[in-house]
């Protein structure tokens, strides 16, 4: 029975025809495979599963250089497999296509060269593409030869390789020395493809390298910066975006450049306009905006004045956003709200919190992490925190659920969720019990045992803020989960940042009534001993500040508590060493001096029976001589506390000496 026409189009039949002895049959099969998979993700995956990619690579490798039509179609098919599909790129590289495609670049037929370059450019859209060591002379010579080609796809390929491979300042310098940056600037006058590829490469070559940026903006490269600025007016949205991104790299690398207010405003307006693009440009515009305004309050103000919050929130209201676009918009909002209360207030006034809360349970881990970062920055508003606007079940429960994900790939998500939690649990109202009831404390305690120092830091930070101004019952609930032994080990953590937060947690724990102070003495005072140990050895002022405030709070207790603090101050002193508190009183950090004086003040409180004896011991150790020298301290807070100490010790008989 003759074969039907439809059966010859089946993937299995097409693959068998690729192995045909007849050259025309192979060529037709190649064309058909290519035409079937173009823009069709499902077909691509189907053919990859059937082993089509190795068959095409084999055909490419065994075809003579003079069989141009087969070479062109083979390269085109491989490029189609790689286009926009990571599985496709992986299959193409695994099958050994890369060296065979490179071989096409030296083919005498321009069409073959063009097809090879196009296919390689598709591969270089992926992070999986091979990297070139740009410090090797042969690799540099190869890239320069590609840049000097008259074929625009070949020059574009060279630019793509540079964007993908250049990672170090040494490689950036090598590219400049080889004349690559100058050539890339020249290509800005070329075709659309050359312009876009060159803009990406220029941004890579100058990123975080002030020396290279100075060359770009200097006379050596003519009017390069003006040429890039001019491309922000180009008719093509992608070119405008890439030009903006290039200027942002210049601004971020060398803040002295592009200080003109008009240019900064123009960049912001352009990026907000590009957000309306329905494709990849719109997806990337919000990330570019974030890069421009991150940690820059002046630019955040400009963006706010340009109604950036309103425009970004309007996009959120549209709903059904692709994951990348949603992530980018949330990160841009997060950066806008990182410093300015006006931005936070405007965001909350636009009533898009429901969308932000919904994003906490999005299918994409990247979107969930972005939502956490956004919530963290929006919740920096003291006004709204004190009103309890963030401590409710709709926010707390999904955040706690994010903490319970044990997958190792969600570390960034854990950190982002912990950051948001650290803010919202400060909550000055009495609604903190919500967090305890939904298992949040248990999750924070569990994560405080993490091997990852960032996770450990942020979880302890969250517990510290949760303990802030908490009532006694709530403190008891937290402490029962945390335990004295874990808390003492966190105080002695190898990371100073974790030590600081753990001490801050204890400071909040023992702040308040006598019963709170008693927490420092459970299990044979292991917490207080850990505090004393860290104060004796720390080289970080921040650790010293929190540790001294722990002792200061404990010293507000009864005589037993005060004497325990004295023991920690003096137990590590030898005959030739002075108490560490003297070093703190002499510190250049006024916060540490303040904490140390507070401790002395509480130890010598005149209403305390043992105060005179403690005063004598402190004076004998030279502490009061140092206190006297601080009576005119430049810090007003220190000066006031010093005078209070001196005033209350006058009644002990010799407070002036």
DOMIVEX-597971 format. One record per residue (C-alpha): y, z, x. Coordinates in pm, 1 decimal. Each point is the difference from the previous one (the first is absolute). Last residue first. Layout:
BEGIN
SITE        py        pz        px
SITE         Y         Z         X
...
This chain:
BEGIN
SITE        py        pz        px
SITE    6216.8    9294.0    3749.6
SITE     179.8     -12.6    -332.3
SITE    -285.6     111.3    -222.7
SITE     -25.3     336.0     166.1
SITE     -69.9     265.8    -260.6
SITE    -222.1    -155.8    -262.6
SITE     289.7     -15.1    -250.0
SITE     147.2    -297.0     181.9
SITE    -323.1    -191.5     -70.2
SITE     113.3    -135.6    -338.9
SITE     319.2    -149.1     142.3
SITE    -160.8    -164.8     299.7
SITE    -260.8    -167.8    -219.8
SITE     261.2    -112.7    -255.7
SITE     218.0    -136.4     280.2
SITE    -292.6    -200.9     133.1
SITE     -81.0    -132.4    -348.6
SITE     358.0    -124.8     -49.0
SITE      14.5    -163.8     343.6
SITE    -334.5    -175.1     -48.7
SITE     109.7    -147.1    -332.7
SITE     334.8    -106.2     145.6
SITE    -160.2    -191.4     287.7
SITE     233.1      -1.4     300.8
SITE    -124.2     352.7      92.5
SITE     286.4     246.0      38.3
SITE    -210.6     316.1     -28.4
SITE    -279.8    -165.6     192.4
SITE      35.2     195.4     322.0
SITE     -59.9     322.1    -194.0
SITE    -335.0    -136.4    -125.2
SITE    -102.2     -72.3     361.8
SITE      70.4     357.6     100.5
SITE    -185.2     102.2    -314.6
SITE    -315.0    -179.2     110.8
SITE      -1.7     147.8     348.1
SITE    -346.5     157.1     -36.0
SITE     152.0     346.7      -7.6
SITE     218.5    -101.5    -293.3
SITE    -299.1    -122.5    -201.7
SITE    -187.5     323.3      70.5
SITE     298.1     215.7     -92.0
SITE      61.5    -198.4    -318.9
SITE    -365.0      33.2     -97.4
SITE      33.0     378.2      29.4
SITE     318.2       1.1    -206.5
SITE    -157.0    -228.1    -269.7
SITE    -306.8     214.8     -61.8
SITE     124.8     157.1    -322.4
SITE     139.3    -322.9    -149.3
SITE     330.3       7.5    -183.2
SITE     184.4    -115.7     313.1
SITE    -179.5    -334.4      15.9
SITE     -92.5     -29.3     367.0
SITE    -310.5    -221.2     -38.1
SITE     169.4    -212.2    -266.9
SITE     302.1     -74.4     221.6
SITE    -216.9     -70.1     304.7
SITE    -197.5    -258.6    -198.2
SITE     318.6    -154.3    -139.6
SITE     133.2     -30.3     356.2
SITE    -308.2    -201.1     102.4
SITE      25.2    -234.0    -300.7
SITE     369.6     -64.1      70.0
SITE     -60.9     -72.1     369.6
SITE    -272.4    -246.8     -99.8
SITE     231.7    -177.0    -242.7
SITE     279.3      -4.2     259.7
SITE    -216.4    -207.7     235.8
SITE     130.0      45.7     354.1
SITE    -231.5     299.7      31.0
SITE     118.7     328.0     150.9
SITE    -114.3     210.9    -298.1
SITE    -331.2    -188.1      12.9
SITE     -47.7      80.7     367.6
SITE      74.8     363.3     -79.5
SITE    -260.8     -11.8    -278.6
SITE    -262.9     -86.1     259.5
SITE       6.3     357.3     124.5
SITE      75.7      23.1     373.1
SITE    -257.4     -37.6     274.5
SITE     -40.9     194.4     321.4
SITE    -167.2     311.6    -134.7
SITE    -206.5    -205.5    -239.1
SITE      90.2    -105.7    -351.4
SITE    -267.4    -130.0    -235.8
SITE      -4.3     306.6    -225.0
SITE     379.7      16.2     -28.5
SITE     105.2    -230.1    -282.7
SITE    -334.7      14.2    -180.4
SITE      -0.1     381.2      13.7
SITE     353.4      12.2    -134.5
SITE    -115.4    -212.0    -294.9
SITE    -284.3     242.8     -66.4
SITE     250.6     285.1      15.0
SITE     203.1    -165.9    -273.5
SITE    -305.4     -44.9    -221.9
SITE    -108.8     361.3      38.4
SITE     352.1     119.7     -71.2
SITE      21.9    -193.3    -325.5
SITE      84.7    -365.2     -57.6
SITE     310.6    -201.0      94.4
SITE    -151.3     -41.3     347.8
SITE    -266.2    -232.1    -145.4
SITE     279.7    -235.9    -101.4
SITE     156.9       6.7     347.1
SITE    -339.5     -45.4     164.2
SITE     -65.2    -311.1    -210.0
SITE     357.5    -112.6      66.8
SITE     -71.4      31.0     372.0
SITE    -305.0    -224.2     -30.8
SITE     190.8    -265.9    -195.2
SITE     275.6     -17.8     259.4
SITE    -237.2      15.5     297.9
SITE    -205.4    -291.5    -131.1
SITE     317.8    -206.1     -45.2
SITE     120.9      97.0     347.5
SITE    -310.1    -153.9     156.0
SITE    -130.0     137.5     332.2
SITE    -231.1     248.6    -167.2
SITE    -200.4     251.7     198.8
SITE     115.2     348.2     -99.0
SITE     100.5    -103.5    -351.2
SITE    -342.6    -154.9     -55.4
SITE    -183.1     322.0      85.7
SITE     225.4     210.1    -221.2
SITE     -63.0    -227.1    -299.5
SITE    -375.9       2.5      62.7
SITE       7.5     381.0      12.2
SITE     186.8      10.4    -330.8
SITE    -261.1    -223.6    -162.6
SITE    -295.6     188.7     148.0
SITE     134.3     330.8    -131.8
SITE    -341.1     170.8     -20.0
SITE    -127.5    -230.2    -273.5
SITE     314.4      39.3    -210.0
SITE     322.2     108.0     171.8
SITE     231.1    -298.0     -50.5
SITE     -84.7      -2.6    -371.4
SITE     145.7     353.0     -22.8
SITE     353.6    -141.3      16.1
SITE     -51.9    -146.4    -345.9
SITE     -94.4     340.4    -143.5
SITE     314.3     149.7     152.8
SITE     219.0    -237.6    -201.9
SITE     142.9    -334.8      95.3
SITE     -61.5    -247.2     282.2
SITE    -347.0      48.6     146.5
SITE    -135.8    -330.6    -135.9
SITE     318.8    -197.6      66.8
SITE      -4.6      94.3     370.6
SITE    -376.0     -56.3       4.5
SITE      53.2    -360.4    -119.2
SITE     278.5     -50.9     253.6
SITE    -241.1     122.6     268.1
SITE    -253.5    -260.2    -115.9
SITE     272.6    -265.7      -4.3
SITE     107.7      75.1     356.4
SITE    -355.5      22.7     130.8
SITE     -77.5    -338.3    -159.1
SITE     296.7    -154.9     183.9
SITE    -111.3     171.1     323.4
SITE    -340.6    -175.6     -17.5
SITE    -282.6     196.6     167.3
SITE     -22.2     224.5    -310.6
SITE      56.5     370.9      69.3
SITE     185.4      62.8    -328.0
SITE    -264.0    -218.5    -166.9
SITE    -273.7     230.9     134.5
SITE     183.1     302.0    -143.2
SITE      22.1    -168.3    -340.3
SITE    -368.7     -86.9       0.8
SITE     -96.6     360.1      82.9
SITE     238.6     149.3    -256.6
SITE    -143.2    -196.1    -291.1
SITE     145.5    -321.3    -155.4
SITE    -161.6       8.5    -342.6
SITE      62.7     372.7     -58.0
SITE     344.1     -41.4     156.4
SITE     102.8    -262.7    -254.1
SITE     -99.7     209.1    -300.4
SITE     157.9     315.6     145.8
SITE     323.3    -186.4      58.3
SITE      -6.1    -109.0    -365.3
SITE     -34.9     357.5    -118.0
SITE     278.8     118.3     228.6
SITE     253.3    -257.0    -118.8
SITE      71.8    -311.4     205.7
SITE     341.7     -31.4     165.9
SITE    -144.0    -254.6     247.0
SITE    -381.6      23.2       3.4
SITE     -36.5    -356.2    -128.9
SITE     233.2    -111.1     277.1
SITE    -225.9     153.4     264.7
SITE    -313.0    -136.4    -167.9
SITE     147.2    -350.5       6.5
SITE      95.3      34.2     366.2
SITE    -354.4     118.2      71.9
SITE    -131.7    -320.3    -162.8
SITE     251.6    -212.8     186.4
SITE     -86.8     138.3     342.5
SITE    -377.2     -17.5     -47.8
SITE      17.7    -358.9    -121.8
SITE     213.1     -92.5     300.1
SITE    -226.0     196.0     237.6
SITE    -315.5    -187.7    -112.7
SITE    -301.6     228.9      45.1
SITE      60.8     127.1    -353.4
SITE     -18.2     374.4     -71.3
SITE     339.1      -1.9    -175.8
SITE    -154.4    -267.2    -224.8
SITE    -226.7     258.6    -163.7
SITE     288.8     240.8     -52.2
SITE     207.4    -275.5    -158.5
SITE    -289.3     -95.8    -230.9
SITE     -57.0     361.1    -113.1
SITE     371.7      39.7     -63.7
SITE       7.0    -310.6    -218.2
SITE    -289.5     101.6    -221.8
SITE     167.3     -76.8    -331.7
SITE      73.2     366.1     -72.3
SITE     169.2      65.2     333.9
SITE     241.7    -288.0     -40.9
SITE      85.4      96.1    -355.0
SITE      59.2     358.0     118.6
SITE     314.0    -123.2     172.7
SITE     184.3       0.7    -332.3
SITE     224.6     301.4      69.4
SITE     304.8    -204.5      94.8
SITE     132.8     -69.8     351.6
SITE    -240.6    -289.9      49.1
SITE     -93.5      -7.0     372.6
SITE    -322.2    -159.6    -127.6
SITE     178.1    -333.0     -52.8
SITE      90.3     -53.1     362.1
SITE    -321.1      83.5     182.1
SITE    -192.3    -185.0    -274.0
SITE     180.6    -325.6      75.0
SITE     -72.5      30.2     371.4
SITE    -361.4      94.3     -69.5
SITE     -40.1    -313.9    -212.1
SITE     141.9    -215.3     282.1
SITE    -227.2     160.8     260.4
SITE    -305.1     -40.9    -223.1
SITE      89.1    -364.3     -73.2
SITE      40.4     -71.0     369.3
SITE    -345.6     152.6      59.3
SITE    -154.1    -215.5    -274.0
SITE    -256.3    -186.8     211.0
SITE    -201.7     315.5      70.9
SITE    -111.0      24.6    -363.1
SITE       0.4     366.3    -108.5
SITE     227.2     -47.1    -301.6
SITE      84.0     354.3    -117.0
SITE     361.0     -20.6     113.1
SITE      66.2    -293.7    -232.3
SITE    -126.4     208.4    -291.6
SITE     256.7     266.5      87.5
SITE     276.5    -258.0     -26.8
SITE    -140.1    -130.4    -329.5
SITE       3.1     355.6    -143.7
SITE     345.6     100.6     124.5
SITE     203.7    -282.6    -150.8
SITE    -118.6      -8.0    -362.6
SITE     -77.4     372.6      15.0
SITE     356.0     112.8      65.6
SITE     191.5     122.7     303.0
SITE     242.4    -287.7      47.6
SITE     286.7      87.2    -235.5
SITE     -13.7     372.1      75.7
SITE     377.5      38.1     -36.2
SITE      19.2     132.6     356.4
SITE    -171.6    -316.3     118.4
SITE     243.2    -216.0    -196.0
SITE     308.1     153.0     157.7
SITE    -160.8      28.6     344.3
SITE     -61.0    -377.0       0.2
SITE    -257.3     -60.1     271.8
SITE    -231.4    -100.1    -284.1
SITE     112.4    -364.0      20.8
SITE    -108.5      -7.2     364.2
SITE    -349.9     137.6     -56.7
SITE     -44.8    -202.8    -319.1
SITE      71.2    -320.9     191.8
SITE    -239.5      99.5     277.1
SITE    -267.5      80.2    -259.0
SITE      56.2    -332.6    -179.9
SITE     -29.8    -183.5     332.6
SITE    -334.8     173.9      67.0
SITE    -128.5     -97.7    -346.6
SITE     115.2    -358.3      53.5
SITE    -178.6     -21.3     335.9
SITE    -317.0     152.5    -148.3
SITE      -4.2    -281.1    -258.7
SITE    -169.2      72.8    -335.2
SITE     312.1     184.8    -119.5
SITE     -34.6     369.4     -90.9
SITE     323.6     122.2     159.9
SITE     163.7    -322.3    -126.6
SITE     -11.5     141.4    -352.5
SITE     221.3     290.5     109.3
SITE     253.0    -246.6     142.2
SITE     -11.4    -204.5    -320.9
SITE      54.2     311.5    -208.4
SITE     286.5      99.9     228.5
SITE     187.2    -316.3     -98.8
SITE     265.4     179.3    -201.6
SITE     310.4    -168.9     143.5
SITE     163.7     343.7      30.8
SITE    -268.3     112.6     246.2
SITE      75.1    -292.9     230.4
SITE     374.5      55.5     -32.5
SITE     -32.5     367.2      88.6
SITE    -213.8     -78.9     302.3
SITE     243.8    -266.7     118.8
SITE     299.5     232.1     -38.9
SITE    -190.4     274.0     184.4
SITE      -4.3    -225.1     306.1
SITE    -232.5      63.4     294.9
SITE    -352.3    -128.4     -67.5
SITE      79.8    -149.8    -339.4
SITE      77.3    -349.4     129.8
SITE    -303.7      13.4     228.5
SITE    -228.1      96.5    -288.1
SITE     145.1    -273.2    -223.2
SITE     -82.8    -254.2     271.9
SITE    -350.3     147.1      35.2
SITE     -56.3     -25.6    -376.2
SITE     117.9    -361.7      -1.8
SITE    -229.7     -91.1     287.9
SITE    -308.7     160.1    -153.1
SITE      56.9    -170.5    -336.9
SITE      42.4    -336.9     170.7
SITE    -318.4      51.8     201.7
SITE    -202.7     111.8    -302.6
SITE     103.4    -287.3    -227.9
SITE     228.6     117.1    -277.4
SITE    -126.7      32.4    -356.1
SITE     315.3     191.1     -99.9
SITE     345.8    -145.6     -62.5
SITE     144.3     350.4      17.8
SITE     -68.7      18.1     373.1
SITE     210.7    -311.9      54.7
SITE     286.8     160.0    -190.2
SITE     -46.1     306.5     219.1
SITE      69.4    -205.9     311.6
SITE     312.6    -148.7    -153.0
SITE     133.6     333.6    -121.2
SITE     -64.1     171.9     332.9
SITE     159.0    -288.7     193.0
SITE     320.2      12.3    -204.5
SITE     205.1    -146.3     291.8
SITE     172.9     338.1      34.5
SITE    -341.9     154.4      54.4
SITE     -75.8    -256.2     269.2
SITE     325.8      77.2     177.9
SITE     -74.1     372.5     -19.0
SITE    -348.7     -60.0     142.4
SITE     162.9    -199.9     279.5
SITE     215.4     297.7      99.5
SITE    -291.9     242.4     -36.3
SITE    -217.1    -187.4     246.8
SITE    -347.8     158.9      27.8
SITE    -162.1    -311.0    -155.5
SITE     265.0    -244.9    -127.5
SITE     -97.6    -328.0     169.1
SITE    -375.7      55.4      20.9
SITE      -7.9      98.2    -365.7
SITE     189.0    -317.7     -93.7
SITE    -250.2    -206.9     198.3
SITE    -286.7     167.3    -186.5
SITE     176.8     -79.4    -328.8
SITE      34.0    -367.5      95.2
SITE    -369.4     -40.9      85.2
SITE    -140.5     -32.3    -352.4
SITE     293.4    -212.6    -116.5
SITE     -60.8    -240.3     288.1
SITE    -372.1      -9.5     -78.9
SITE      58.9    -137.3    -347.7
SITE     208.1      69.5    -312.0
SITE     337.0       4.5     182.0
SITE     215.4     258.6    -175.9
SITE     -19.9     237.4     297.2
SITE     185.5    -270.3     194.0
SITE     325.1     102.7    -171.2
SITE     -38.9     361.3     111.7
SITE     -67.0    -126.5     352.3
SITE     309.0    -218.2      -5.3
SITE     222.5     279.6    -130.6
SITE    -118.6     238.8     272.3
SITE      49.1    -256.3     274.9
SITE     345.8     -90.9    -132.2
SITE     105.8     364.7      -1.8
SITE    -102.8      34.9     364.5
SITE     177.0    -324.7      92.6
SITE     321.7     106.4    -177.8
SITE      -6.1     345.1     158.6
SITE      -4.8    -144.6     351.4
SITE    -214.4     225.3     217.5
SITE    -235.6    -286.6      77.0
SITE     -79.8     124.0     349.8
SITE      63.7     355.5     116.8
SITE    -319.3     109.1    -174.1
SITE    -205.0    -192.5     259.0
SITE    -366.1      -7.8    -104.9
SITE      59.4      69.3    -369.1
SITE     288.1    -247.1     -27.1
SITE    -178.9    -279.0     189.5
SITE    -319.1      61.1    -201.2
SITE     207.6     -15.6    -319.9
SITE     149.5    -331.1     115.2
SITE    -350.4    -146.3      38.3
SITE    -102.4     132.0    -340.2
SITE     304.2    -160.6    -160.5
SITE     -83.2    -333.6     165.5
SITE    -358.5      33.0    -121.9
SITE     120.1      64.2    -356.0
SITE     240.5    -293.5      -1.0
SITE    -270.7    -228.0     137.2
SITE    -239.2     118.6    -270.0
SITE     258.9     -60.6    -273.8
SITE      64.6    -365.6     100.5
SITE     357.2    -123.5     -49.6
SITE     116.4     163.5     322.5
SITE     287.8     249.0     -19.4
SITE    -177.8     265.1     210.9
SITE     -50.6    -288.0     244.2
SITE     364.6      30.7     106.2
SITE     -65.5     352.2     128.4
SITE    -279.9    -133.4     221.5
SITE     228.2    -270.1     141.0
SITE     280.3     252.5      51.2
SITE    -236.2     227.5     190.1
SITE    -107.6    -287.9     224.2
SITE     355.2    -116.0      77.4
SITE     -59.0     -65.8     367.6
SITE    -313.2     156.4     141.6
SITE     145.4     108.6     334.4
SITE     326.3     106.7    -170.5
SITE    -153.6     320.9    -135.3
SITE    -150.7      77.7    -340.9
SITE    -350.8    -104.7      98.4
SITE      30.6     141.9     350.5
SITE     107.4     339.9    -132.5
SITE    -293.0     -14.3    -242.6
SITE    -236.9     -47.2     294.9
SITE     130.5     312.4     172.2
SITE       6.9     197.1    -325.0
SITE    -376.3     -49.8     -51.7
SITE    -117.1     157.1    -326.6
SITE     -74.0    -346.2    -146.6
SITE     143.7    -287.2     206.8
SITE    -313.1    -214.6      46.2
SITE    -138.7      75.3    -346.8
SITE     322.9     -86.5    -183.0
SITE      25.0    -322.0     202.8
SITE    -355.2     -87.2     -99.5
SITE      62.1      38.7    -371.8
SITE     321.4    -203.0      20.8
SITE    -180.5    -269.2     200.3
SITE    -276.9     -40.2    -258.6
SITE     257.1     -36.6    -278.5
SITE     216.0    -247.9     186.9
SITE    -295.5    -210.5     117.4
SITE    -141.3     -35.2    -351.3
SITE     340.3     -87.7    -145.0
SITE      52.6    -263.6     269.4
SITE     201.6      54.0     315.3
SITE     337.7     161.5      73.7
SITE    -160.4     345.1      25.5
SITE    -225.3    -167.2     257.8
SITE     273.9      46.1     261.6
SITE     -19.5     377.6     -49.3
SITE    -374.2     -13.7      59.7
SITE      61.4    -192.3     323.5
SITE     241.3     265.8     125.9
SITE    -249.0     273.8     -85.9
SITE    -278.3    -185.2     183.8
SITE     194.4     -51.0     322.4
SITE    -279.0     142.4     217.8
SITE     216.0     301.7      87.1
SITE      50.4      72.0    -369.0
SITE    -373.7     -16.6     -70.0
SITE     -71.5     226.5     296.9
SITE     258.7     250.2    -123.6
SITE    -164.1      16.6    -342.1
SITE    -341.8      34.5     162.5
SITE     124.1     293.2     209.5
SITE     158.6     156.0    -310.1
SITE    -342.5       0.3    -163.3
SITE    -154.2    -154.6    -312.1
SITE      29.1    -380.1      13.1
SITE    -324.4    -145.2    -133.6
SITE      52.1     -75.6    -369.6
SITE     361.9    -111.5      10.6
SITE     -68.1    -195.8     321.2
SITE    -301.9    -172.4    -155.3
SITE     210.3     -92.3    -303.5
SITE     274.0    -148.0     220.4
SITE    -258.0    -208.6     183.2
SITE    -144.0    -118.6    -329.8
SITE     345.5    -102.0    -119.2
SITE      43.0    -206.6     316.0
SITE    -334.9    -165.7     -72.4
SITE      84.0     -53.2    -367.4
SITE     331.3    -157.6     100.1
SITE    -163.8    -256.8     226.4
SITE     242.5     -91.3     279.4
SITE    -162.4     259.7     222.8
SITE     216.8     219.4     223.3
SITE    -104.3     317.3    -182.4
SITE    -365.8     -89.3      54.3
SITE      56.7     -43.8     374.2
SITE     180.0     335.6       8.0
SITE    -296.7     164.3    -170.2
SITE    -247.7    -145.2     251.3
SITE     215.2      96.7     296.9
SITE      18.4     355.1    -131.4
SITE    -376.4      12.7     -41.7
SITE     -56.0    -133.1     351.6
SITE     241.5     255.7     145.7
SITE    -171.0     301.3    -154.0
SITE     262.0     248.0    -121.6
SITE     -13.1    -150.2    -348.6
SITE    -354.0     123.3     -59.4
SITE     -78.5    -210.2    -304.9
SITE    -118.3     155.8    -324.9
SITE    -276.0    -148.5    -214.5
SITE      67.2     -20.8    -376.3
SITE    -127.9     291.3    -209.5
SITE     352.8     102.7     -99.5
SITE      11.5    -317.7    -208.5
SITE     270.8    -267.2     -28.9
SITE    -121.1    -113.3     340.8
SITE    -311.9    -152.2    -155.1
SITE     210.6    -224.6    -222.8
SITE     201.7     -98.5     306.1
SITE    -324.1     -98.8     173.2
SITE     -84.6    -235.2    -288.4
SITE     342.4    -163.0       9.5
SITE     -18.2     -43.3     377.7
SITE    -340.8    -165.6     -19.9
SITE     114.6    -235.1    -277.0
SITE     315.1     -96.5     192.3
SITE    -192.8     -65.7     319.4
SITE    -247.7    -215.6    -192.1
SITE     284.1    -195.5    -162.5
SITE     168.6     -47.0     338.8
SITE    -307.2    -172.1     144.8
SITE     -24.1      54.0     376.9
SITE    -182.1     332.9     -52.3
SITE     142.2     288.5     206.1
SITE      64.0     225.0    -301.4
SITE    -350.1     -75.8    -131.4
SITE    -159.0     217.7     268.7
SITE     177.0     302.9    -148.5
SITE    -192.6     -61.7    -322.9
SITE    -328.4       6.0     190.1
SITE      99.6     317.4     182.9
SITE      74.8     173.7    -333.9
SITE    -290.9    -123.0    -212.2
SITE    -265.0     227.0     148.4
SITE    -180.6      85.8    -325.5
SITE     133.1     355.5      16.4
SITE     355.7    -130.6       9.8
SITE     -42.2    -211.5    -314.5
SITE    -190.8     273.9    -185.7
SITE     261.7     264.1      85.1
SITE     282.3    -227.8    -106.8
SITE    -177.5     -68.1    -329.2
SITE     -66.4     366.4     -65.3
SITE     370.5      59.5      65.6
SITE      96.8    -256.3    -263.1
SITE     349.5    -148.9     -25.0
SITE     -85.5    -324.7     178.1
SITE    -307.4      43.7     221.0
SITE    -239.5    -212.4    -208.3
SITE     272.8    -261.9     -44.7
SITE      61.0     -12.2     374.9
SITE    -372.6     -54.6      55.5
SITE       2.0    -290.1    -248.7
SITE     308.3    -156.3     160.6
SITE    -154.7      23.1     346.4
SITE    -317.8    -169.4    -119.1
SITE     199.5    -268.1    -187.1
SITE     211.2     -82.7     304.7
SITE    -296.7      -4.2     237.4
SITE    -200.4    -221.7    -236.2
SITE     290.2    -247.9     -33.7
SITE      73.1      -0.5     373.4
SITE    -343.4    -104.3     122.0
SITE     136.4     -84.7     348.2
SITE     -32.9     355.6     129.3
SITE    -375.3       2.1     -59.5
SITE    -136.6     224.4    -278.8
SITE    -239.6     271.1     116.4
SITE     236.9     300.0     -14.8
SITE     160.7    -100.9    -329.8
SITE    -337.7     -50.0    -167.8
SITE    -119.9     335.0     127.0
SITE     319.3     161.6    -129.6
SITE     -56.4    -158.8    -343.3
SITE    -360.1     128.4     -13.6
SITE     105.8     346.0     124.4
SITE     254.4      14.2    -287.5
SITE    -233.2    -120.3    -275.1
SITE    -244.6     288.9      34.1
SITE     -81.5      48.2    -369.3
SITE     199.5     324.2     -13.3
SITE     303.6    -177.6     143.5
SITE     -36.2    -271.3    -266.3
SITE       3.9     257.2    -280.9
SITE     287.7     194.1     155.2
SITE     209.0    -315.9      22.0
SITE     -90.7    -103.3    -353.4
SITE     116.8     335.1    -136.9
SITE     325.1      -7.1     198.7
SITE      98.8    -343.9    -130.0
SITE     329.6    -119.1     146.1
SITE    -170.8    -281.3     191.0
SITE    -374.9      69.2     -24.9
SITE    -111.0    -307.6    -194.5
SITE     218.1    -249.1     186.8
SITE    -126.0     117.5     340.6
SITE    -363.8     -13.7    -106.0
SITE      55.1    -348.8    -143.0
SITE     173.1    -129.1     309.7
SITE    -276.2     132.9     222.5
SITE    -269.8    -152.8    -223.4
SITE     175.3    -338.7      14.2
SITE      12.8      16.8     380.7
SITE    -363.2     102.4      33.3
SITE    -113.1    -284.3    -228.4
SITE     210.1    -245.3     200.7
SITE    -162.0     111.8     326.0
SITE    -358.0     -39.1    -125.2
SITE    -242.3     236.0     172.1
SITE      62.2     254.3    -275.5
SITE      66.8     364.2      93.1
SITE     318.3      18.1    -206.9
SITE    -202.1    -158.4    -282.1
SITE    -221.0     310.8     -15.6
SITE     309.0     212.4     -38.8
SITE     130.0    -216.6    -284.4
SITE    -331.6      29.6    -179.3
SITE       1.6     380.6      16.7
SITE     363.5      15.3    -107.9
SITE     -67.2    -212.9    -311.1
SITE     203.9    -318.9      -9.6
SITE    -305.1    -228.0      35.0
SITE    -147.6     165.9    -308.7
SITE     285.6    -123.0    -216.8
SITE     -72.5    -369.3      66.0
SITE    -360.1      31.6    -118.8
SITE    -280.9     -65.0     247.9
SITE    -226.3    -290.2     -96.9
SITE    -345.0      89.7    -144.3
